[in-house]
């Protein structure tokens, strides 16, 4: 088992407060919960499945996984890992629960949406009720390159539950740097795809989809919608591969890029290419010229159809060393000249603006209330509704969701007016 506490010690959010000791996974999670002798049978049906057996169950209990994204795919992946008895599940998500999530995101209910709980927090609470012996870490954070590297430290697998290419590529790069398999998944409409990228054995995701701006004209959840059964299909494919790897049956791994559609029904598999010699991420591994032709170009087209977006740094130790990723998308506050990185979120009429500092929610709440702004607050975020029914959602890590618009420049302007002015007022005082 990897030392999962290595990554947890630097994380921000509720899980960080529990300390590194919380990262120690039990040998067989949930094997003896409570006084009822029936608990000893918790995994009996899974153990009777010959490819897992007693040895595989023990390995699951000693394992640690990272799931990035706690929405549609991520919530399903998390409940599969927790129910299977994976010893430690580290969960990261930047968003909060809204009513539109309930159609397909299985760990949330109406009360979570009413309270606007961060998805990572609401999911972790539900997961602890499913299997209290599994160690669950929740991190309310965006995931860029630095965050991906920190979150992945000490885990055996990284499972993709994200909705944007930038976060996926950050995870891909972190996994290949640390030698961790990356289980990709994406869904849009009634179709999706999944693949397991293994450092040293397969080409990486970056080889197949290019950079984060590749394929921007493909369908997204914004244009094509998404149905819940398609989500569950792809999550099941990812979770099945995860169980094979963690239980030690790696010869059974699929080794393909699988595309599936439920409506109309169709399935296609393509063997993943070997590592590409000219790729800065996976290069240096085995190469085969025949595998670098039409198959890879075909995959490149389909891979990016699961959605577009951007991710930026927000963990406290990473924000101090922001590396300029996404600088070309930055705007500037008209009031102070401070630059903000902005990204339109998939299917949300929302722009995420990432600031270079932490936000004092108490101070903003007092100011907005004094100005007659309709304010809603919980321990994790602050929401204010402004003219034109535009809502600003502030997170302590320096992120602002500007809801009700899709214009990044306008979102930056609103942040300059309603968020940045507080800092200017303090300096003037």
ABEGO torsion letter per residue (X at the ends): XBBAAAAAAABBEAAAAAEAAAABBBABBGAABEABAAAAAAAAAAAABAAAEAAAAAAAAABBBBBBEABAAAAAAAAAAAAAGBABBBBBBABBBBAAAAAABAABBAAAAAAGBBAAAAAAAAAAAABAABBBBBBBBBBBAAAAAAAABGBABBBBABABAAAAAAAAAAAAAAGBBBBBBBBBEABBBBBBBBBGABBBAAAAAEBAABGAABBBAAAAEBBAAAAAAAAAAAAAAAAAAAAGBAAABAGBBBBBBAOBBBBBBBBBBBBBAABAAABGBBBBAAAABAAAAAAAAAAAAAEBEBBBBABAAAAAABAGBGAAABBBBAAAGBBBBBBBBBGAGBBBBBBABBBBAAAAAAAAAAAGBBBBBBAABBBBBBBGGBBBBBBAAGBBBBBGBABAAAAAAAAAAAAAAAAAAAAAX
